[in-house]
Amino acid sequence: MVDKKTWKEFRESGILWWINMILHIFGWAIVVNVEDSGEVTEAYPARVKFRGFDEKNNTVGYIKVSEYLKKNIVEIEKESKE
């Protein structure tokens, strides 16, 4: 099953933040360019010098991922068993 999603949805779910936290360990990140309108115009992997996010962004990220899991956990569990 493949259910295509938008970069906007990926970002809003907090999953991009989560994945970038993991990628930062290796000096990588997924960079997403967003216009003022909210439209994503480009996304690409990049080597980066920074590691991690500040406390404010981490707090927002954890909240977004927790909310995503809360809303989707039944489906996620069901799919894992199929």
Backbone as XML, in Angstrom:
<?xml version="1.0"?>
<chain id="A" units="angstrom">
  <residue number="1" name="MET">
    <atom name="N" x="0.831" y="-1.179" z="0.000"/>
    <atom name="CA" x="0.000" y="0.000" z="0.000"/>
    <atom name="C" x="0.881" y="1.250" z="0.000"/>
  </residue>
  <residue number="2" name="VAL">
    <atom name="N" x="0.531" y="2.168" z="-0.851"/>
    <atom name="CA" x="1.205" y="3.466" z="-0.866"/>
    <atom name="C" x="0.111" y="4.533" z="-0.897"/>
  </residue>
  <residue number="3" name="ASP">
    <atom name="N" x="0.143" y="5.409" z="0.073"/>
    <atom name="CA" x="-0.823" y="6.500" z="0.159"/>
    <atom name="C" x="-0.024" y="7.800" z="0.137"/>
  </residue>
  <residue number="4" name="LYS">
    <atom name="N" x="0.100" y="8.388" z="-1.044"/>
    <atom name="CA" x="0.927" y="9.582" z="-1.216"/>
    <atom name="C" x="0.428" y="10.719" z="-0.325"/>
  </residue>
  <residue number="5" name="LYS">
    <atom name="N" x="1.364" y="11.353" z="0.348"/>
    <atom name="CA" x="1.072" y="12.483" z="1.231"/>
    <atom name="C" x="1.855" y="13.703" z="0.775"/>
  </residue>
  <residue number="6" name="THR">
    <atom name="N" x="1.502" y="14.848" z="1.302"/>
    <atom name="CA" x="2.197" y="16.087" z="0.954"/>
    <atom name="C" x="3.318" y="16.363" z="1.951"/>
  </residue>
  <residue number="7" name="TRP">
    <atom name="N" x="4.282" y="17.165" z="1.521"/>
    <atom name="CA" x="5.327" y="17.590" z="2.434"/>
    <atom name="C" x="4.731" y="18.380" z="3.593"/>
  </residue>
  <residue number="8" name="LYS">
    <atom name="N" x="3.670" y="19.136" z="3.308"/>
    <atom name="CA" x="3.018" y="19.914" z="4.362"/>
    <atom name="C" x="2.512" y="18.995" z="5.466"/>
  </residue>
  <residue number="9" name="GLU">
    <atom name="N" x="1.824" y="17.927" z="5.079"/>
    <atom name="CA" x="1.308" y="16.984" z="6.073"/>
    <atom name="C" x="2.451" y="16.317" z="6.839"/>
  </residue>
  <residue number="10" name="PHE">
    <atom name="N" x="3.513" y="15.950" z="6.133"/>
    <atom name="CA" x="4.681" y="15.322" z="6.760"/>
    <atom name="C" x="5.292" y="16.257" z="7.800"/>
  </residue>
  <residue number="11" name="ARG">
    <atom name="N" x="5.426" y="17.525" z="7.449"/>
    <atom name="CA" x="5.990" y="18.512" z="8.379"/>
    <atom name="C" x="5.076" y="18.732" z="9.571"/>
  </residue>
  <residue number="12" name="GLU">
    <atom name="N" x="3.775" y="18.891" z="9.311"/>
    <atom name="CA" x="2.824" y="19.184" z="10.382"/>
    <atom name="C" x="2.656" y="18.031" z="11.365"/>
  </residue>
  <residue number="13" name="SER">
    <atom name="N" x="2.929" y="16.811" z="10.910"/>
    <atom name="CA" x="2.809" y="15.649" z="11.789"/>
    <atom name="C" x="3.941" y="15.590" z="12.811"/>
  </residue>
  <residue number="14" name="GLY">
    <atom name="N" x="5.024" y="16.317" z="12.548"/>
    <atom name="CA" x="6.196" y="16.270" z="13.416"/>
    <atom name="C" x="7.198" y="15.205" z="12.990"/>
  </residue>
  <residue number="15" name="ILE">
    <atom name="N" x="6.832" y="14.395" z="12.006"/>
    <atom name="CA" x="7.716" y="13.303" z="11.594"/>
    <atom name="C" x="8.986" y="13.831" z="10.932"/>
  </residue>
  <residue number="16" name="LEU">
    <atom name="N" x="8.903" y="14.916" z="10.189"/>
    <atom name="CA" x="10.116" y="15.488" z="9.585"/>
    <atom name="C" x="11.088" y="15.903" z="10.683"/>
  </residue>
  <residue number="17" name="TRP">
    <atom name="N" x="10.584" y="16.551" z="11.726"/>
    <atom name="CA" x="11.429" y="16.941" z="12.859"/>
    <atom name="C" x="12.086" y="15.699" z="13.470"/>
  </residue>
  <residue number="18" name="TRP">
    <atom name="N" x="11.293" y="14.656" z="13.696"/>
    <atom name="CA" x="11.800" y="13.426" z="14.304"/>
    <atom name="C" x="12.907" y="12.800" z="13.446"/>
  </residue>
  <residue number="19" name="ILE">
    <atom name="N" x="12.643" y="12.684" z="12.154"/>
    <atom name="CA" x="13.628" y="12.099" z="11.239"/>
    <atom name="C" x="14.889" y="12.959" z="11.194"/>
  </residue>
  <residue number="20" name="ASN">
    <atom name="N" x="14.725" y="14.273" z="11.182"/>
    <atom name="CA" x="15.902" y="15.141" z="11.162"/>
    <atom name="C" x="16.711" y="15.034" z="12.450"/>
  </residue>
  <residue number="21" name="MET">
    <atom name="N" x="16.057" y="14.778" z="13.587"/>
    <atom name="CA" x="16.811" y="14.550" z="14.821"/>
    <atom name="C" x="17.733" y="13.348" z="14.653"/>
  </residue>
  <residue number="22" name="ILE">
    <atom name="N" x="17.211" y="12.293" z="14.033"/>
    <atom name="CA" x="18.018" y="11.096" z="13.804"/>
    <atom name="C" x="19.134" y="11.392" z="12.794"/>
  </residue>
  <residue number="23" name="LEU">
    <atom name="N" x="18.789" y="12.065" z="11.696"/>
    <atom name="CA" x="19.771" y="12.377" z="10.658"/>
    <atom name="C" x="20.889" y="13.285" z="11.165"/>
  </residue>
  <residue number="24" name="HIS">
    <atom name="N" x="20.585" y="14.159" z="12.119"/>
    <atom name="CA" x="21.597" y="15.075" z="12.658"/>
    <atom name="C" x="22.774" y="14.322" z="13.273"/>
  </residue>
  <residue number="25" name="ILE">
    <atom name="N" x="22.538" y="13.141" z="13.803"/>
    <atom name="CA" x="23.623" y="12.336" z="14.372"/>
    <atom name="C" x="24.716" y="12.109" z="13.333"/>
  </residue>
  <residue number="26" name="PHE">
    <atom name="N" x="24.287" y="11.951" z="12.076"/>
    <atom name="CA" x="25.211" y="11.660" z="10.983"/>
    <atom name="C" x="25.625" y="12.914" z="10.210"/>
  </residue>
  <residue number="27" name="GLY">
    <atom name="N" x="25.159" y="14.080" z="10.657"/>
    <atom name="CA" x="25.483" y="15.319" z="9.963"/>
    <atom name="C" x="24.643" y="15.531" z="8.716"/>
  </residue>
  <residue number="28" name="TRP">
    <atom name="N" x="23.448" y="14.972" z="8.693"/>
    <atom name="CA" x="22.533" y="15.108" z="7.558"/>
    <atom name="C" x="21.201" y="15.688" z="8.026"/>
  </residue>
  <residue number="29" name="ALA">
    <atom name="N" x="20.415" y="16.188" z="7.072"/>
    <atom name="CA" x="19.054" y="16.655" z="7.332"/>
    <atom name="C" x="18.276" y="16.647" z="6.028"/>
  </residue>
  <residue number="30" name="ILE">
    <atom name="N" x="16.973" y="16.577" z="6.150"/>
    <atom name="CA" x="16.096" y="16.808" z="5.007"/>
    <atom name="C" x="15.692" y="18.273" z="5.095"/>
  </residue>
  <residue number="31" name="VAL">
    <atom name="N" x="16.043" y="19.040" z="4.082"/>
    <atom name="CA" x="15.729" y="20.465" z="4.037"/>
    <atom name="C" x="14.474" y="20.654" z="3.199"/>
  </residue>
  <residue number="32" name="VAL">
    <atom name="N" x="13.537" y="21.428" z="3.728"/>
    <atom name="CA" x="12.291" y="21.709" z="3.016"/>
    <atom name="C" x="12.156" y="23.224" z="2.907"/>
  </residue>
  <residue number="33" name="ASN">
    <atom name="N" x="12.108" y="23.730" z="1.675"/>
    <atom name="CA" x="11.893" y="25.161" z="1.441"/>
    <atom name="C" x="10.402" y="25.426" z="1.363"/>
  </residue>
  <residue number="34" name="VAL">
    <atom name="N" x="9.938" y="26.362" z="2.190"/>
    <atom name="CA" x="8.516" y="26.679" z="2.274"/>
    <atom name="C" x="8.307" y="28.157" z="1.949"/>
  </residue>
  <residue number="35" name="GLU">
    <atom name="N" x="7.401" y="28.425" z="1.023"/>
    <atom name="CA" x="7.055" y="29.807" z="0.672"/>
    <atom name="C" x="6.191" y="30.418" z="1.772"/>
  </residue>
  <residue number="36" name="ASP">
    <atom name="N" x="6.023" y="31.728" z="1.741"/>
    <atom name="CA" x="5.165" y="32.409" z="2.719"/>
    <atom name="C" x="3.734" y="31.872" z="2.685"/>
  </residue>
  <residue number="37" name="SER">
    <atom name="N" x="3.323" y="31.385" z="1.513"/>
    <atom name="CA" x="1.976" y="30.835" z="1.353"/>
    <atom name="C" x="1.820" y="29.469" z="2.013"/>
  </residue>
  <residue number="38" name="GLY">
    <atom name="N" x="2.953" y="28.869" z="2.448"/>
    <atom name="CA" x="2.922" y="27.538" z="3.038"/>
    <atom name="C" x="3.220" y="26.438" z="2.039"/>
  </residue>
  <residue number="39" name="GLU">
    <atom name="N" x="3.354" y="26.803" z="0.767"/>
    <atom name="CA" x="3.647" y="25.826" z="-0.281"/>
    <atom name="C" x="5.107" y="25.386" z="-0.204"/>
  </residue>
  <residue number="40" name="VAL">
    <atom name="N" x="5.313" y="24.071" z="-0.253"/>
    <atom name="CA" x="6.669" y="23.532" z="-0.284"/>
    <atom name="C" x="7.143" y="23.556" z="-1.730"/>
  </residue>
  <residue number="41" name="THR">
    <atom name="N" x="8.250" y="24.240" z="-1.974"/>
    <atom name="CA" x="8.759" y="24.378" z="-3.339"/>
    <atom name="C" x="9.936" y="23.462" z="-3.638"/>
  </residue>
  <residue number="42" name="GLU">
    <atom name="N" x="10.548" y="22.934" z="-2.582"/>
    <atom name="CA" x="11.716" y="22.084" z="-2.796"/>
    <atom name="C" x="11.992" y="21.307" z="-1.520"/>
  </residue>
  <residue number="43" name="ALA">
    <atom name="N" x="12.473" y="20.074" z="-1.686"/>
    <atom name="CA" x="12.922" y="19.263" z="-0.556"/>
    <atom name="C" x="14.120" y="18.443" z="-1.023"/>
  </residue>
  <residue number="44" name="TYR">
    <atom name="N" x="15.139" y="18.392" z="-0.176"/>
    <atom name="CA" x="16.346" y="17.675" z="-0.564"/>
    <atom name="C" x="17.146" y="17.284" z="0.674"/>
  </residue>
  <residue number="45" name="PRO">
    <atom name="N" x="17.949" y="16.220" z="0.567"/>
    <atom name="CA" x="18.854" y="15.872" z="1.659"/>
    <atom name="C" x="20.068" y="16.780" z="1.612"/>
  </residue>
  <residue number="46" name="ALA">
    <atom name="N" x="20.632" y="17.078" z="2.778"/>
    <atom name="CA" x="21.802" y="17.958" z="2.829"/>
    <atom name="C" x="22.711" y="17.561" z="3.983"/>
  </residue>
  <residue number="47" name="ARG">
    <atom name="N" x="23.995" y="17.810" z="3.796"/>
    <atom name="CA" x="24.945" y="17.691" z="4.901"/>
    <atom name="C" x="24.844" y="18.976" z="5.710"/>
  </residue>
  <residue number="48" name="VAL">
    <atom name="N" x="24.852" y="18.844" z="7.029"/>
    <atom name="CA" x="24.708" y="19.999" z="7.911"/>
    <atom name="C" x="25.728" y="19.931" z="9.042"/>
  </residue>
  <residue number="49" name="LYS">
    <atom name="N" x="26.082" y="21.098" z="9.576"/>
    <atom name="CA" x="27.035" y="21.165" z="10.687"/>
    <atom name="C" x="26.341" y="21.136" z="12.039"/>
  </residue>
  <residue number="50" name="PHE">
    <atom name="N" x="25.079" y="21.553" z="12.087"/>
    <atom name="CA" x="24.407" y="21.616" z="13.377"/>
    <atom name="C" x="23.898" y="20.241" z="13.803"/>
  </residue>
  <residue number="51" name="ARG">
    <atom name="N" x="23.720" y="20.103" z="15.118"/>
    <atom name="CA" x="23.248" y="18.850" z="15.689"/>
    <atom name="C" x="22.105" y="19.173" z="16.649"/>
  </residue>
  <residue number="52" name="GLY">
    <atom name="N" x="20.930" y="18.652" z="16.340"/>
    <atom name="CA" x="19.794" y="18.824" z="17.230"/>
    <atom name="C" x="19.081" y="20.149" z="17.045"/>
  </residue>
  <residue number="53" name="PHE">
    <atom name="N" x="18.045" y="20.323" z="17.860"/>
    <atom name="CA" x="17.201" y="21.517" z="17.829"/>
    <atom name="C" x="17.169" y="22.143" z="19.215"/>
  </residue>
  <residue number="54" name="ASP">
    <atom name="N" x="16.728" y="23.389" z="19.277"/>
    <atom name="CA" x="16.610" y="24.048" z="20.573"/>
    <atom name="C" x="15.404" y="23.494" z="21.339"/>
  </residue>
  <residue number="55" name="GLU">
    <atom name="N" x="15.316" y="23.856" z="22.601"/>
    <atom name="CA" x="14.279" y="23.317" z="23.485"/>
    <atom name="C" x="12.864" y="23.624" z="22.973"/>
  </residue>
  <residue number="56" name="LYS">
    <atom name="N" x="12.648" y="24.821" z="22.463"/>
    <atom name="CA" x="11.323" y="25.201" z="21.974"/>
    <atom name="C" x="10.891" y="24.298" z="20.812"/>
  </residue>
  <residue number="57" name="ASN">
    <atom name="N" x="11.785" y="24.104" z="19.824"/>
    <atom name="CA" x="11.446" y="23.258" z="18.684"/>
    <atom name="C" x="11.288" y="21.799" z="19.088"/>
  </residue>
  <residue number="58" name="ASN">
    <atom name="N" x="12.088" y="21.338" z="20.048"/>
    <atom name="CA" x="11.925" y="19.973" z="20.531"/>
    <atom name="C" x="10.573" y="19.787" z="21.209"/>
  </residue>
  <residue number="59" name="THR">
    <atom name="N" x="10.171" y="20.748" z="22.014"/>
    <atom name="CA" x="8.881" y="20.655" z="22.690"/>
    <atom name="C" x="7.748" y="20.595" z="21.674"/>
  </residue>
  <residue number="60" name="VAL">
    <atom name="N" x="7.774" y="21.485" z="20.687"/>
    <atom name="CA" x="6.751" y="21.481" z="19.630"/>
    <atom name="C" x="6.788" y="20.156" z="18.868"/>
  </residue>
  <residue number="61" name="GLY">
    <atom name="N" x="7.972" y="19.676" z="18.550"/>
    <atom name="CA" x="8.112" y="18.419" z="17.824"/>
    <atom name="C" x="7.533" y="17.243" z="18.582"/>
  </residue>
  <residue number="62" name="TYR">
    <atom name="N" x="7.860" y="17.131" z="19.866"/>
    <atom name="CA" x="7.321" y="16.032" z="20.667"/>
    <atom name="C" x="5.802" y="16.095" z="20.768"/>
  </residue>
  <residue number="63" name="ILE">
    <atom name="N" x="5.268" y="17.286" z="20.896"/>
    <atom name="CA" x="3.806" y="17.441" z="20.949"/>
    <atom name="C" x="3.183" y="16.995" z="19.634"/>
  </residue>
  <residue number="64" name="LYS">
    <atom name="N" x="3.737" y="17.436" z="18.504"/>
    <atom name="CA" x="3.184" y="17.070" z="17.195"/>
    <atom name="C" x="3.231" y="15.564" z="16.965"/>
  </residue>
  <residue number="65" name="VAL">
    <atom name="N" x="4.360" y="14.936" z="17.281"/>
    <atom name="CA" x="4.481" y="13.489" z="17.084"/>
    <atom name="C" x="3.516" y="12.754" z="18.010"/>
  </residue>
  <residue number="66" name="SER">
    <atom name="N" x="3.391" y="13.198" z="19.252"/>
    <atom name="CA" x="2.453" y="12.574" z="20.194"/>
    <atom name="C" x="1.024" y="12.684" z="19.694"/>
  </residue>
  <residue number="67" name="GLU">
    <atom name="N" x="0.651" y="13.860" z="19.181"/>
    <atom name="CA" x="-0.697" y="14.051" z="18.644"/>
    <atom name="C" x="-0.935" y="13.171" z="17.423"/>
  </residue>
  <residue number="68" name="TYR">
    <atom name="N" x="0.085" y="13.064" z="16.558"/>
    <atom name="CA" x="-0.031" y="12.213" z="15.376"/>
    <atom name="C" x="-0.260" y="10.763" z="15.793"/>
  </residue>
  <residue number="69" name="LEU">
    <atom name="N" x="0.539" y="10.289" z="16.738"/>
    <atom name="CA" x="0.389" y="8.914" z="17.203"/>
    <atom name="C" x="-0.984" y="8.694" z="17.841"/>
  </residue>
  <residue number="70" name="LYS">
    <atom name="N" x="-1.426" y="9.633" z="18.632"/>
    <atom name="CA" x="-2.733" y="9.523" z="19.290"/>
    <atom name="C" x="-3.842" y="9.369" z="18.252"/>
  </residue>
  <residue number="71" name="LYS">
    <atom name="N" x="-3.768" y="10.139" z="17.184"/>
    <atom name="CA" x="-4.800" y="10.113" z="16.140"/>
    <atom name="C" x="-4.706" y="8.883" z="15.242"/>
  </residue>
  <residue number="72" name="ASN">
    <atom name="N" x="-3.516" y="8.296" z="15.105"/>
    <atom name="CA" x="-3.297" y="7.260" z="14.096"/>
    <atom name="C" x="-2.878" y="5.899" z="14.621"/>
  </residue>
  <residue number="73" name="ILE">
    <atom name="N" x="-2.773" y="5.729" z="15.935"/>
    <atom name="CA" x="-2.184" y="4.514" z="16.478"/>
    <atom name="C" x="-2.972" y="3.252" z="16.133"/>
  </residue>
  <residue number="74" name="VAL">
    <atom name="N" x="-4.285" y="3.321" z="16.089"/>
    <atom name="CA" x="-5.077" y="2.130" z="15.774"/>
    <atom name="C" x="-4.746" y="1.650" z="14.352"/>
  </residue>
  <residue number="75" name="GLU">
    <atom name="N" x="-4.691" y="2.579" z="13.404"/>
    <atom name="CA" x="-4.378" y="2.234" z="12.033"/>
    <atom name="C" x="-2.935" y="1.749" z="11.883"/>
  </residue>
  <residue number="76" name="ILE">
    <atom name="N" x="-2.013" y="2.403" z="12.583"/>
    <atom name="CA" x="-0.612" y="2.013" z="12.539"/>
    <atom name="C" x="-0.455" y="0.575" z="13.059"/>
  </residue>
  <residue number="77" name="GLU">
    <atom name="N" x="-1.089" y="0.266" z="14.166"/>
    <atom name="CA" x="-1.012" y="-1.086" z="14.708"/>
    <atom name="C" x="-1.630" y="-2.103" z="13.749"/>
  </residue>
  <residue number="78" name="LYS">
    <atom name="N" x="-2.787" y="-1.765" z="13.204"/>
    <atom name="CA" x="-3.463" y="-2.661" z="12.266"/>
    <atom name="C" x="-2.572" y="-2.953" z="11.051"/>
  </residue>
  <residue number="79" name="GLU">
    <atom name="N" x="-1.973" y="-1.912" z="10.470"/>
    <atom name="CA" x="-1.106" y="-2.085" z="9.308"/>
    <atom name="C" x="0.124" y="-2.941" z="9.633"/>
  </residue>
  <residue number="80" name="SER">
    <atom name="N" x="0.624" y="-2.822" z="10.839"/>
    <atom name="CA" x="1.827" y="-3.584" z="11.208"/>
    <atom name="C" x="1.556" y="-5.077" z="11.264"/>
  </residue>
  <residue number="81" name="LYS">
    <atom name="N" x="0.302" y="-5.450" z="11.418"/>
    <atom name="CA" x="-0.066" y="-6.863" z="11.537"/>
    <atom name="C" x="-0.554" y="-7.455" z="10.222"/>
  </residue>
  <residue number="82" name="GLU">
    <atom name="N" x="-0.680" y="-6.637" z="9.210"/>
    <atom name="CA" x="-1.184" y="-7.125" z="7.916"/>
    <atom name="C" x="-0.099" y="-7.790" z="7.100"/>
  </residue>
</chain>
